[in-house]
Amino acid sequence: MKTYLDCFPCFLKQALNAVRFTTADEKLHEKVMHDAIKMAASMDPRQTPPEMGRQIHRLIRELTGVADPYQEVKKQFNDYALAAEPRLRKIIEQSQKPLETAVRLAIAGNIIDFGPNSRLVDTQVSEAIEHSLSAPLDTEELETFKKSLNTSSVILYLGDNAGEIVFDRLLIEQLPLDKITFVVKGYPVINDATMSDAIATGLTELVRVIDNGHDAPGTIIDQCSDEFKKIYARADLVIAKGQGNYETLSNEDKNIFFLLKAKCPIIARHLAVELGSIVIRRNHFNLRAEQ
């Protein structure tokens, strides 16, 4: 997905929110904004939004000297999700359609995203859970997803945020575990999950977990590690969580199912859904032109 003009104000807002989240130093706020404006002005709009996001968050880490500005937030939402996990697992176990319910809850977890919302609180996650259990979901895409699960031998599951990966684990428990490799980010960026989050939430005890060797808030294939590229090439099914993975992979010629909550008006428009929708969408191999 290309970068739209509407994305540029969002880049700057995200830069300001992120640096304010990291430090109270107003001179540093001004420096970050000045540099972010220059970055945005020089960006090629044919690039995906996460490529700009990567630059912004690298800048903030460099100027503040804080390697993982969202470390405490990640722990907070890992702990929140782990505490909620028994209740959510019970909902799945009691469901007449456990796989669909697990998919819905995995999508609900995508609300834990500090890119578009740096002031997320627990109650918003609870509301997202309740919404996901009753909101419309594309049942045709879900059926295609089920068939793809049955016919695939190598499944790559691309995670998104800390806390959210606990919701992912509930879905993974419904899938063929021996076929799955779960992927986290190689380095901290926003509140995206890294290997330490996978360990803290028990994912490494369930399936194979690797990192992608990179620090973009999405998956930029040519900048990922050789290990990631090899398994990505072998995978006959990719499950990609979140908006950043949709932005970076929607034009890939690959069997990808995107699971996300449409939190951004641009993403919602691109997917032709209402803002706030829960989405399961198969990548249709570039058949649809950019809108």
Secondary structure, DSSP 8 states (H G I E B T S, - for coil): ----TTHHHHHHHHHHHHHHHH---HHHHHHHHHHHHHHHHH--TTS-HHHHHHHHHHHHHHHH--S-TTHHHHHHHHHHHHHHHHHHHHHHHH-SSHHHHHHHHHHHGGG--TTT-TT--HHHHHHHHHHHHHS---HHHHHHHHHHHHH-S-EEEE--BTTHHHHHHHHHTTS-GGGEEEEEBSS--TTB-BHHHHHHTTGGGTSEEEE-S--SSS--GGGS-HHHHHHHHH-SEEEEEHHHHHHHHTT-SS-EEEEEE--SHHHHHHHT--TT-EEEEE--TT-S---
